[in-house]
Each structure stands twice: as C-alpha cells, then as structure tokens.
Amino acid sequence: ALGCAAALASLDLFQVNDVLANVAEMTVALESGLATLDGHDHVGQVRQRGVMVGIELVADRDGNVPFAPERRTGHRVTLAARRRGVILRPLGDVVVLMPAPAMPVDDVERLVEIAIESIDEATGATAAGR
C-alpha cells in the first residue's frame, strides 16, 4: 500500500509540475546546445531521442577512426565533467547524457556546456577544432 501511495503521489507531482512540458523544452535545449558539436574533430555522431543523448567520440571524425580502447576517452570525459560538478556516463567511447525529467532547462543548458568543455579537455580539442 505504501508503494502504491508513493507512486500515486509521484504521478500527482508529474501533473502539478507539468513535467511533460518541461521534457519538451529540455529536448529542444539539448538539441540546440549539442548542435555546436557538428563538425567537432572528435565527435562522430550525436544521437538523441528526447532527453536521452549519446555522443560518440572518435580520434578522427573524417575517417570515423575510433580512439584506441586503452585510452578510455569516454572515461576521461566523465572525469573532466566530475571536476566540473556533473556526472556523465561512458559506454565505451559514447558519452551518455540523460537528465532527469524535472530538471530545469537552465540546468540542462549548463549540463550541455560542461559536457562540451569536458569533451574538449579529454580529446585535446580547441575551439578551432569544433
């Protein structure tokens, strides 16, 4: 009974806080912010479905050449992000962003900024390489 009550209270909060509308705004903010990675020397693809994002890291974008696995580039990105106060998830050399549905859009925009800064740091990219 307690579990059901908690679930119902959670659903009420979703409705009261209009979380689904927030998810739509978050999706746009993610897409807009991540567009700056188009042409980045070390980003092969940015895959997005709603608020779930996978950023593929590559040694050479033009040839779609992967980083050497022992370099653990995805892990390096997550360490750089942690130093900036954000937790990202590496799946090999794909960095996953999956913000909570109730996260404020301003925080989502900051999440994207930190992800990009962390990718630049971990790959040695400069603004000219983006």
VMD Tcl script that builds the backbone (N, CA, C; Angstrom):
set m [mol new atoms 390]
animate dup $m
set s [atomselect $m all]
$s set {name element resname resid chain x y z} {
  {N N ALA 1 A 0.819 -1.190 0.000}
  {CA C ALA 1 A 0.000 0.000 0.000}
  {C C ALA 1 A 0.870 1.264 0.000}
  {N N LEU 2 A 1.954 1.205 0.766}
  {CA C LEU 2 A 2.839 2.366 0.831}
  {C C LEU 2 A 3.473 2.645 -0.531}
  {N N GLY 3 A 3.875 1.570 -1.223}
  {CA C GLY 3 A 4.470 1.736 -2.551}
  {C C GLY 3 A 3.492 2.364 -3.530}
  {N N CYS 4 A 2.243 1.922 -3.485}
  {CA C CYS 4 A 1.211 2.489 -4.364}
  {C C CYS 4 A 0.964 3.958 -4.039}
  {N N ALA 5 A 0.924 4.287 -2.763}
  {CA C ALA 5 A 0.710 5.678 -2.354}
  {C C ALA 5 A 1.854 6.561 -2.846}
  {N N ALA 6 A 3.079 6.055 -2.745}
  {CA C ALA 6 A 4.237 6.823 -3.220}
  {C C ALA 6 A 4.175 7.012 -4.734}
  {N N ALA 7 A 3.789 5.960 -5.446}
  {CA C ALA 7 A 3.682 6.052 -6.905}
  {C C ALA 7 A 2.606 7.056 -7.310}
  {N N LEU 8 A 1.463 7.018 -6.643}
  {CA C LEU 8 A 0.387 7.964 -6.954}
  {C C LEU 8 A 0.799 9.401 -6.640}
  {N N ALA 9 A 1.501 9.592 -5.538}
  {CA C ALA 9 A 1.988 10.934 -5.193}
  {C C ALA 9 A 2.977 11.422 -6.244}
  {N N SER 10 A 3.809 10.518 -6.727}
  {CA C SER 10 A 4.783 10.875 -7.763}
  {C C SER 10 A 4.069 11.283 -9.052}
  {N N LEU 11 A 3.041 10.530 -9.424}
  {CA C LEU 11 A 2.268 10.878 -10.622}
  {C C LEU 11 A 1.567 12.221 -10.458}
  {N N ASP 12 A 1.070 12.497 -9.264}
  {CA C ASP 12 A 0.455 13.803 -8.994}
  {C C ASP 12 A 1.464 14.926 -9.208}
  {N N LEU 13 A 2.681 14.732 -8.720}
  {CA C LEU 13 A 3.725 15.747 -8.906}
  {C C LEU 13 A 4.040 15.949 -10.383}
  {N N PHE 14 A 4.038 14.869 -11.162}
  {CA C PHE 14 A 4.268 14.989 -12.603}
  {C C PHE 14 A 3.230 15.915 -13.220}
  {N N GLN 15 A 1.972 15.757 -12.820}
  {CA C GLN 15 A 0.904 16.584 -13.378}
  {C C GLN 15 A 0.971 18.012 -12.861}
  {N N VAL 16 A 1.134 18.184 -11.565}
  {CA C VAL 16 A 1.166 19.521 -10.965}
  {C C VAL 16 A 2.322 20.337 -11.528}
  {N N ASN 17 A 3.472 19.713 -11.682}
  {CA C ASN 17 A 4.662 20.425 -12.169}
  {C C ASN 17 A 4.788 20.409 -13.686}
  {N N ASP 18 A 3.818 19.829 -14.379}
  {CA C ASP 18 A 3.803 19.775 -15.847}
  {C C ASP 18 A 5.145 19.287 -16.393}
  {N N VAL 19 A 5.568 18.141 -15.875}
  {CA C VAL 19 A 6.874 17.584 -16.228}
  {C C VAL 19 A 6.975 17.283 -17.718}
  {N N LEU 20 A 5.900 16.830 -18.340}
  {CA C LEU 20 A 5.976 16.500 -19.763}
  {C C LEU 20 A 6.256 17.734 -20.616}
  {N N ALA 21 A 5.696 18.878 -20.251}
  {CA C ALA 21 A 6.007 20.115 -20.976}
  {C C ALA 21 A 7.470 20.472 -20.780}
  {N N ASN 22 A 7.977 20.246 -19.570}
  {CA C ASN 22 A 9.388 20.520 -19.294}
  {C C ASN 22 A 10.285 19.623 -20.140}
  {N N VAL 23 A 9.891 18.364 -20.313}
  {CA C VAL 23 A 10.679 17.439 -21.127}
  {C C VAL 23 A 10.763 17.948 -22.565}
  {N N ALA 24 A 9.677 18.489 -23.082}
  {CA C ALA 24 A 9.692 19.041 -24.440}
  {C C ALA 24 A 10.677 20.204 -24.537}
  {N N GLU 25 A 10.682 21.079 -23.531}
  {CA C GLU 25 A 11.630 22.203 -23.518}
  {C C GLU 25 A 13.067 21.704 -23.382}
  {N N MET 26 A 13.261 20.696 -22.544}
  {CA C MET 26 A 14.600 20.125 -22.360}
  {C C MET 26 A 15.124 19.532 -23.665}
  {N N THR 27 A 14.245 18.851 -24.395}
  {CA C THR 27 A 14.632 18.225 -25.660}
  {C C THR 27 A 15.153 19.272 -26.632}
  {N N VAL 28 A 14.453 20.390 -26.721}
  {CA C VAL 28 A 14.875 21.484 -27.606}
  {C C VAL 28 A 16.195 22.076 -27.130}
  {N N ALA 29 A 16.346 22.276 -25.821}
  {CA C ALA 29 A 17.584 22.841 -25.269}
  {C C ALA 29 A 18.772 21.923 -25.537}
  {N N LEU 30 A 18.571 20.624 -25.388}
  {CA C LEU 30 A 19.648 19.669 -25.670}
  {C C LEU 30 A 20.040 19.722 -27.141}
  {N N GLU 31 A 19.045 19.651 -28.011}
  {CA C GLU 31 A 19.312 19.658 -29.449}
  {C C GLU 31 A 20.034 20.930 -29.868}
  {N N SER 32 A 19.574 22.056 -29.364}
  {CA C SER 32 A 20.180 23.341 -29.702}
  {C C SER 32 A 21.617 23.432 -29.199}
  {N N GLY 33 A 21.832 23.076 -27.946}
  {CA C GLY 33 A 23.174 23.163 -27.370}
  {C C GLY 33 A 24.154 22.201 -28.002}
  {N N LEU 34 A 23.686 20.998 -28.312}
  {CA C LEU 34 A 24.575 19.985 -28.881}
  {C C LEU 34 A 24.875 20.222 -30.355}
  {N N ALA 35 A 24.114 21.107 -30.996}
  {CA C ALA 35 A 24.376 21.432 -32.404}
  {C C ALA 35 A 25.778 21.998 -32.583}
  {N N THR 36 A 26.333 22.577 -31.521}
  {CA C THR 36 A 27.694 23.122 -31.621}
  {C C THR 36 A 28.733 22.022 -31.824}
  {N N LEU 37 A 28.348 20.764 -31.609}
  {CA C LEU 37 A 29.287 19.659 -31.824}
  {C C LEU 37 A 29.348 19.217 -33.286}
  {N N ASP 38 A 28.443 19.750 -34.123}
  {CA C ASP 38 A 28.515 19.433 -35.555}
  {C C ASP 38 A 29.867 19.880 -36.086}
  {N N GLY 39 A 30.592 18.977 -36.673}
  {CA C GLY 39 A 31.903 19.318 -37.210}
  {C C GLY 39 A 33.035 19.230 -36.207}
  {N N HIS 40 A 32.755 18.883 -34.950}
  {CA C HIS 40 A 33.811 18.733 -33.937}
  {C C HIS 40 A 34.752 17.623 -34.393}
  {N N ASP 41 A 36.048 17.876 -34.323}
  {CA C ASP 41 A 37.049 16.916 -34.798}
  {C C ASP 41 A 36.943 15.545 -34.141}
  {N N HIS 42 A 36.426 15.489 -32.915}
  {CA C HIS 42 A 36.433 14.226 -32.173}
  {C C HIS 42 A 35.040 13.716 -31.812}
  {N N VAL 43 A 34.029 14.185 -32.534}
  {CA C VAL 43 A 32.666 13.688 -32.328}
  {C C VAL 43 A 32.185 13.084 -33.639}
  {N N GLY 44 A 31.954 11.762 -33.602}
  {CA C GLY 44 A 31.472 11.083 -34.801}
  {C C GLY 44 A 30.001 11.364 -35.034}
  {N N GLN 45 A 29.198 11.085 -34.028}
  {CA C GLN 45 A 27.755 11.305 -34.117}
  {C C GLN 45 A 27.225 11.771 -32.773}
  {N N VAL 46 A 26.140 12.530 -32.849}
  {CA C VAL 46 A 25.350 12.835 -31.657}
  {C C VAL 46 A 23.988 12.210 -31.922}
  {N N ARG 47 A 23.636 11.229 -31.099}
  {CA C ARG 47 A 22.355 10.542 -31.253}
  {C C ARG 47 A 21.441 10.980 -30.112}
  {N N GLN 48 A 20.247 11.428 -30.484}
  {CA C GLN 48 A 19.320 11.935 -29.472}
  {C C GLN 48 A 17.927 11.391 -29.706}
  {N N ARG 49 A 17.313 10.948 -28.634}
  {CA C ARG 49 A 15.904 10.567 -28.648}
  {C C ARG 49 A 15.295 11.210 -27.414}
  {N N GLY 50 A 14.576 12.304 -27.618}
  {CA C GLY 50 A 14.024 13.040 -26.484}
  {C C GLY 50 A 15.145 13.604 -25.632}
  {N N VAL 51 A 15.163 13.245 -24.343}
  {CA C VAL 51 A 16.205 13.760 -23.449}
  {C C VAL 51 A 17.357 12.772 -23.271}
  {N N MET 52 A 17.347 11.675 -24.017}
  {CA C MET 52 A 18.461 10.722 -23.969}
  {C C MET 52 A 19.412 11.031 -25.118}
  {N N VAL 53 A 20.693 11.202 -24.773}
  {CA C VAL 53 A 21.687 11.591 -25.774}
  {C C VAL 53 A 22.908 10.691 -25.656}
  {N N GLY 54 A 23.436 10.277 -26.805}
  {CA C GLY 54 A 24.709 9.573 -26.862}
  {C C GLY 54 A 25.648 10.349 -27.768}
  {N N ILE 55 A 26.822 10.688 -27.263}
  {CA C ILE 55 A 27.812 11.436 -28.041}
  {C C ILE 55 A 28.977 10.495 -28.319}
  {N N GLU 56 A 29.155 10.133 -29.589}
  {CA C GLU 56 A 30.213 9.206 -29.985}
  {C C GLU 56 A 31.525 9.961 -30.168}
  {N N LEU 57 A 32.548 9.521 -29.459}
  {CA C LEU 57 A 33.866 10.141 -29.536}
  {C C LEU 57 A 34.744 9.353 -30.501}
  {N N VAL 58 A 35.454 10.067 -31.370}
  {CA C VAL 58 A 36.343 9.423 -32.340}
  {C C VAL 58 A 37.670 10.171 -32.396}
  {N N ALA 59 A 38.718 9.446 -32.754}
  {CA C ALA 59 A 40.039 10.060 -32.896}
  {C C ALA 59 A 40.070 10.981 -34.109}
  {N N ASP 60 A 39.371 10.566 -35.179}
  {CA C ASP 60 A 39.336 11.350 -36.417}
  {C C ASP 60 A 37.931 11.264 -37.003}
  {N N ARG 61 A 37.246 12.381 -36.994}
  {CA C ARG 61 A 35.867 12.417 -37.469}
  {C C ARG 61 A 35.764 12.116 -38.958}
  {N N ASP 62 A 36.679 12.658 -39.741}
  {CA C ASP 62 A 36.584 12.494 -41.194}
  {C C ASP 62 A 36.652 11.027 -41.614}
  {N N GLY 63 A 37.527 10.270 -40.980}
  {CA C GLY 63 A 37.644 8.851 -41.310}
  {C C GLY 63 A 36.863 7.955 -40.370}
  {N N ASN 64 A 36.140 8.560 -39.438}
  {CA C ASN 64 A 35.410 7.825 -38.402}
  {C C ASN 64 A 36.321 6.812 -37.703}
  {N N VAL 65 A 37.533 7.265 -37.381}
  {CA C VAL 65 A 38.543 6.420 -36.741}
  {C C VAL 65 A 38.342 6.475 -35.228}
  {N N PRO 66 A 38.144 5.320 -34.593}
  {CA C PRO 66 A 37.931 5.331 -33.143}
  {C C PRO 66 A 39.220 5.608 -32.381}
  {N N PHE 67 A 39.055 6.062 -31.141}
  {CA C PHE 67 A 40.201 6.158 -30.243}
  {C C PHE 67 A 40.625 4.745 -29.867}
  {N N ALA 68 A 41.893 4.569 -29.534}
  {CA C ALA 68 A 42.364 3.280 -29.031}
  {C C ALA 68 A 41.615 2.977 -27.732}
  {N N PRO 69 A 41.102 1.752 -27.581}
  {CA C PRO 69 A 40.322 1.423 -26.377}
  {C C PRO 69 A 41.069 1.680 -25.072}
  {N N GLU 70 A 42.378 1.432 -25.067}
  {CA C GLU 70 A 43.140 1.617 -23.830}
  {C C GLU 70 A 43.229 3.089 -23.417}
  {N N ARG 71 A 42.915 4.001 -24.321}
  {CA C ARG 71 A 42.925 5.426 -23.985}
  {C C ARG 71 A 41.747 5.783 -23.076}
  {N N ARG 72 A 40.658 5.024 -23.186}
  {CA C ARG 72 A 39.456 5.227 -22.362}
  {C C ARG 72 A 38.970 6.683 -22.426}
  {N N THR 73 A 38.785 7.160 -23.635}
  {CA C THR 73 A 38.415 8.559 -23.844}
  {C C THR 73 A 37.072 8.901 -23.201}
  {N N GLY 74 A 36.097 8.020 -23.316}
  {CA C GLY 74 A 34.805 8.279 -22.677}
  {C C GLY 74 A 34.952 8.454 -21.177}
  {N N HIS 75 A 35.773 7.617 -20.572}
  {CA C HIS 75 A 36.021 7.722 -19.131}
  {C C HIS 75 A 36.711 9.043 -18.802}
  {N N ARG 76 A 37.642 9.452 -19.647}
  {CA C ARG 76 A 38.328 10.741 -19.434}
  {C C ARG 76 A 37.334 11.901 -19.459}
  {N N VAL 77 A 36.369 11.823 -20.368}
  {CA C VAL 77 A 35.341 12.874 -20.442}
  {C C VAL 77 A 34.545 12.914 -19.141}
  {N N THR 78 A 34.174 11.744 -18.635}
  {CA C THR 78 A 33.379 11.728 -17.404}
  {C C THR 78 A 34.176 12.257 -16.215}
  {N N LEU 79 A 35.469 11.979 -16.176}
  {CA C LEU 79 A 36.297 12.521 -15.087}
  {C C LEU 79 A 36.381 14.048 -15.173}
  {N N ALA 80 A 36.540 14.562 -16.393}
  {CA C ALA 80 A 36.584 16.019 -16.580}
  {C C ALA 80 A 35.254 16.651 -16.171}
  {N N ALA 81 A 34.154 15.987 -16.485}
  {CA C ALA 81 A 32.829 16.503 -16.107}
  {C C ALA 81 A 32.649 16.483 -14.589}
  {N N ARG 82 A 33.127 15.436 -13.945}
  {CA C ARG 82 A 33.005 15.365 -12.477}
  {C C ARG 82 A 33.747 16.510 -11.810}
  {N N ARG 83 A 34.892 16.870 -12.362}
  {CA C ARG 83 A 35.632 18.009 -11.797}
  {C C ARG 83 A 34.818 19.297 -11.910}
  {N N ARG 84 A 33.882 19.312 -12.834}
  {CA C ARG 84 A 33.021 20.479 -13.036}
  {C C ARG 84 A 31.666 20.313 -12.342}
  {N N GLY 85 A 31.500 19.228 -11.599}
  {CA C GLY 85 A 30.284 19.031 -10.821}
  {C C GLY 85 A 29.163 18.271 -11.507}
  {N N VAL 86 A 29.465 17.585 -12.614}
  {CA C VAL 86 A 28.435 16.871 -13.369}
  {C C VAL 86 A 28.829 15.402 -13.507}
  {N N ILE 87 A 27.852 14.537 -13.380}
  {CA C ILE 87 A 28.092 13.106 -13.576}
  {C C ILE 87 A 27.550 12.708 -14.944}
  {N N LEU 88 A 28.447 12.211 -15.801}
  {CA C LEU 88 A 28.080 11.673 -17.106}
  {C C LEU 88 A 28.377 10.179 -17.084}
  {N N ARG 89 A 27.828 9.463 -18.049}
  {CA C ARG 89 A 28.040 8.015 -18.107}
  {C C ARG 89 A 28.736 7.644 -19.405}
  {N N PRO 90 A 29.892 6.976 -19.305}
  {CA C PRO 90 A 30.527 6.496 -20.530}
  {C C PRO 90 A 30.059 5.080 -20.857}
  {N N LEU 91 A 29.782 4.829 -22.097}
  {CA C LEU 91 A 29.571 3.475 -22.606}
  {C C LEU 91 A 30.639 3.287 -23.669}
  {N N GLY 92 A 31.821 2.870 -23.233}
  {CA C GLY 92 A 32.967 2.861 -24.132}
  {C C GLY 92 A 33.293 4.300 -24.473}
  {N N ASP 93 A 33.347 4.601 -25.753}
  {CA C ASP 93 A 33.611 5.973 -26.175}
  {C C ASP 93 A 32.341 6.689 -26.638}
  {N N VAL 94 A 31.227 6.304 -26.057}
  {CA C VAL 94 A 29.980 7.055 -26.217}
  {C C VAL 94 A 29.648 7.625 -24.842}
  {N N VAL 95 A 29.509 8.937 -24.790}
  {CA C VAL 95 A 29.169 9.606 -23.536}
  {C C VAL 95 A 27.660 9.826 -23.526}
  {N N VAL 96 A 27.028 9.389 -22.445}
  {CA C VAL 96 A 25.569 9.452 -22.337}
  {C C VAL 96 A 25.155 10.624 -21.451}
  {N N LEU 97 A 24.214 11.409 -21.966}
  {CA C LEU 97 A 23.550 12.450 -21.182}
  {C C LEU 97 A 22.097 12.010 -21.040}
  {N N MET 98 A 21.595 11.977 -19.826}
  {CA C MET 98 A 20.200 11.618 -19.610}
  {C C MET 98 A 19.687 12.371 -18.386}
  {N N PRO 99 A 19.373 13.662 -18.577}
  {CA C PRO 99 A 18.916 14.472 -17.444}
  {C C PRO 99 A 17.558 14.006 -16.918}
  {N N ALA 100 A 17.347 14.255 -15.644}
  {CA C ALA 100 A 16.070 13.912 -15.009}
  {C C ALA 100 A 14.945 14.723 -15.651}
  {N N PRO 101 A 13.774 14.130 -15.824}
  {CA C PRO 101 A 12.663 14.827 -16.486}
  {C C PRO 101 A 12.260 16.151 -15.839}
  {N N ALA 102 A 12.485 16.306 -14.554}
  {CA C ALA 102 A 12.088 17.540 -13.865}
  {C C ALA 102 A 13.217 18.562 -13.779}
  {N N MET 103 A 14.355 18.289 -14.419}
  {CA C MET 103 A 15.495 19.210 -14.344}
  {C C MET 103 A 15.147 20.536 -15.023}
  {N N PRO 104 A 15.436 21.659 -14.380}
  {CA C PRO 104 A 15.181 22.959 -15.015}
  {C C PRO 104 A 16.001 23.122 -16.303}
  {N N VAL 105 A 15.418 23.793 -17.282}
  {CA C VAL 105 A 16.068 23.967 -18.581}
  {C C VAL 105 A 17.417 24.671 -18.436}
  {N N ASP 106 A 17.534 25.632 -17.522}
  {CA C ASP 106 A 18.828 26.299 -17.306}
  {C C ASP 106 A 19.903 25.294 -16.908}
  {N N ASP 107 A 19.531 24.323 -16.082}
  {CA C ASP 107 A 20.489 23.295 -15.672}
  {C C ASP 107 A 20.853 22.381 -16.838}
  {N N VAL 108 A 19.892 22.113 -17.716}
  {CA C VAL 108 A 20.158 21.296 -18.903}
  {C C VAL 108 A 21.155 22.015 -19.807}
  {N N GLU 109 A 20.966 23.314 -19.984}
  {CA C GLU 109 A 21.896 24.093 -20.806}
  {C C GLU 109 A 23.298 24.061 -20.209}
  {N N ARG 110 A 23.393 24.152 -18.898}
  {CA C ARG 110 A 24.705 24.073 -18.227}
  {C C ARG 110 A 25.296 22.672 -18.366}
  {N N LEU 111 A 24.463 21.647 -18.287}
  {CA C LEU 111 A 24.910 20.270 -18.492}
  {C C LEU 111 A 25.573 20.119 -19.858}
  {N N VAL 112 A 24.947 20.671 -20.883}
  {CA C VAL 112 A 25.500 20.596 -22.239}
  {C C VAL 112 A 26.832 21.339 -22.311}
  {N N GLU 113 A 26.898 22.535 -21.735}
  {CA C GLU 113 A 28.156 23.300 -21.735}
  {C C GLU 113 A 29.277 22.499 -21.089}
  {N N ILE 114 A 28.987 21.897 -19.947}
  {CA C ILE 114 A 30.011 21.126 -19.236}
  {C C ILE 114 A 30.397 19.888 -20.029}
  {N N ALA 115 A 29.438 19.236 -20.659}
  {CA C ALA 115 A 29.753 18.062 -21.480}
  {C C ALA 115 A 30.704 18.447 -22.608}
  {N N ILE 116 A 30.436 19.562 -23.268}
  {CA C ILE 116 A 31.288 20.003 -24.378}
  {C C ILE 116 A 32.674 20.397 -23.876}
  {N N GLU 117 A 32.733 21.146 -22.775}
  {CA C GLU 117 A 34.033 21.508 -22.188}
  {C C GLU 117 A 34.827 20.252 -21.839}
  {N N SER 118 A 34.155 19.261 -21.308}
  {CA C SER 118 A 34.813 18.029 -20.888}
  {C C SER 118 A 35.297 17.217 -22.086}
  {N N ILE 119 A 34.514 17.199 -23.156}
  {CA C ILE 119 A 34.945 16.530 -24.392}
  {C C ILE 119 A 36.183 17.218 -24.940}
  {N N ASP 120 A 36.158 18.553 -24.972}
  {CA C ASP 120 A 37.323 19.300 -25.458}
  {C C ASP 120 A 38.560 18.989 -24.626}
  {N N GLU 121 A 38.396 18.981 -23.303}
  {CA C GLU 121 A 39.541 18.706 -22.429}
  {C C GLU 121 A 40.084 17.292 -22.651}
  {N N ALA 122 A 39.204 16.320 -22.694}
  {CA C ALA 122 A 39.628 14.920 -22.788}
  {C C ALA 122 A 40.213 14.561 -24.148}
  {N N THR 123 A 39.792 15.276 -25.188}
  {CA C THR 123 A 40.283 14.962 -26.531}
  {C C THR 123 A 41.382 15.911 -26.988}
  {N N GLY 124 A 41.643 16.939 -26.204}
  {CA C GLY 124 A 42.653 17.923 -26.587}
  {C C GLY 124 A 42.175 18.855 -27.676}
  {N N ALA 125 A 40.862 18.944 -27.865}
  {CA C ALA 125 A 40.309 19.807 -28.911}
  {C C ALA 125 A 40.372 21.263 -28.479}
  {N N THR 126 A 40.417 22.131 -29.459}
  {CA C THR 126 A 40.359 23.570 -29.217}
  {C C THR 126 A 39.099 24.100 -29.885}
  {N N ALA 127 A 38.761 25.333 -29.616}
  {CA C ALA 127 A 37.578 25.932 -30.241}
  {C C ALA 127 A 37.686 25.875 -31.761}
  {N N ALA 128 A 38.901 25.977 -32.287}
  {CA C ALA 128 A 39.094 25.918 -33.735}
  {C C ALA 128 A 38.779 24.527 -34.276}
  {N N GLY 129 A 38.897 23.508 -33.409}
  {CA C GLY 129 A 38.630 22.140 -33.834}
  {C C GLY 129 A 37.180 21.741 -33.701}
  {N N ARG 130 A 36.340 22.736 -33.464}
  {CA C ARG 130 A 34.911 22.438 -33.337}
  {C C ARG 130 A 34.140 23.023 -34.464}
}
mol reanalyze $m
mol bondsrecalc $m
mol representation Tube
mol addrep $m
